[in-house]
Amino acid sequence: MKISEKEVRYIAGLANLELTSEELQRHLHDMNDILTHMDKLNELDTSSVAPMAQVLYDAEPTATLREDVERITLTNADAVVNAPLTAGGYFKVPRVIER
């Protein structure tokens, strides 16, 4: 599977990136390498591999889980105390998407 320059430009636009011609070519090359690798992985026979629902190492079933303990949480005022700009107990950030 090959990706085109047009598709790389589209993806860059979604990420709000402006790519130089050199960056465009590098990303085009890298994305095509990734897709080529994915095609190779798709050729592998995984029919005898059981699907995994939970990844736990060989230990007790709760070995990677912490006990669920109720504790005091931050208030909105405490959470935004060091923020440069707030409104109504929330963080205020500048608009970055102008579309």
Beta strands, then each sheet from edge to edge (+ up, - down):
strand 1: 86-87
strand 2: 90-91
sheet 1: 1+ 2-
end
